């Protein structure tokens, strides 16, 4: 069993903790935001590549 940073009831040595971490709504929100960012980067890269290909024919 992992006892880091100490006893299970001890908060000594903990730098940060997140009270919303057990919420499934926040997990879904972060997942959707991350997926949208990744999709935006892919779309922007595809547009740039197609513009570059057209300019260099």
Contact map, one row per residue, 1 for C-alpha under 8 A:
111000000000000000000000000000000000000000000000000000000
111100000000000000000000000000000000000000000000000000000
111111110000000000000000000000000000000000000000000000000
011111100000000000000000000000000000000000000000000000000
001111100111110000000000000000000000000000000000000000000
001111110111000000000000000000000000000000000000000000000
001111111100000000000000000000000000000000000000000000000
001001111100000000000000000000000000000000000000000000000
000000111110000000000000000000000000000000000000000000000
000011111111000000000000000000000000000000000000000000000
000011001111110000000000000000000000000000000000000000000
000011000111110000000000000000000000000000000000000000000
000010000011111000000000000000000000000000000000000000000
000010000011111110000000000000000000000000000000000000000
000000000000111110000000000000000000000000000000000000000
000000000000011111000000000000000000000000000000000000000
000000000000011111100000000000000000000000000000000000000
000000000000000111111000000000000000000000000000000000000
000000000000000011111100000000000000000000000000000000000
000000000000000001111110010000000000000000000000000000000
000000000000000001111111011000000000000000000000000000000
000000000000000000111111000000000000000000000000000000000
000000000000000000011111111000000000000000000000000000000
000000000000000000001111111100000000000000000000000000000
000000000000000000000011111110000000000000000000000000000
000000000000000000011011111111000000000000000000000000000
000000000000000000001011111111100000000000000000000000000
000000000000000000000001111111110000000000000000000000000
000000000000000000000000111111111000000000000000000000000
000000000000000000000000011111111100000000000000000000000
000000000000000000000000001111111110000000000000000000000
000000000000000000000000000111111111000000000000000000000
000000000000000000000000000011111111100000000000000000000
000000000000000000000000000001111111110000000000000000000
000000000000000000000000000000111111111000000000000000000
000000000000000000000000000000011111111100000000000000000
000000000000000000000000000000001111111110000000000000000
000000000000000000000000000000000111111111000000000000000
000000000000000000000000000000000011111111100000000000000
000000000000000000000000000000000001111111110000000000000
000000000000000000000000000000000000111111111000000000000
000000000000000000000000000000000000011111111100000000000
000000000000000000000000000000000000001111111110000000000
000000000000000000000000000000000000000111111111000000000
000000000000000000000000000000000000000011111111100000000
000000000000000000000000000000000000000001111111110000000
000000000000000000000000000000000000000000111111111000000
000000000000000000000000000000000000000000011111111100000
000000000000000000000000000000000000000000001111111110000
000000000000000000000000000000000000000000000111111111000
000000000000000000000000000000000000000000000011111111100
000000000000000000000000000000000000000000000001111111110
000000000000000000000000000000000000000000000000111111111
000000000000000000000000000000000000000000000000011111111
000000000000000000000000000000000000000000000000001111111
000000000000000000000000000000000000000000000000000111111
000000000000000000000000000000000000000000000000000011111
